[in-house]
């Protein structure tokens, strides 16, 4: 009984260690430090661009949402190598007014 318990405990630790290793790659991952400073003027220009964009941006006007999403996607892809836009679908329902 004691031997079976120790084998079970060892197996549990082995599986936990394997799960941690698979979930978090510890070796072979290198990160390059890049300067990620943001200027207030740049941030302000992006906020103004989104605020002045087509309105309203709600579920009844998906084309305006798409325009705002396209602007954000363009800016991310301009500055990133991994600027991919996932396909997200939702079923929108009309909500009662508050």
Protein Blocks (a to p, Z undefined) as FASTA:
>chain_A
ZZmmmmmmmmmmmmmmmmmmmmmcfehpacddddfbdcfklmmmmmmmmmmmccdddfkl
mmlmmmmmmmmmmmmmmmpcklccddddddddddddZZ
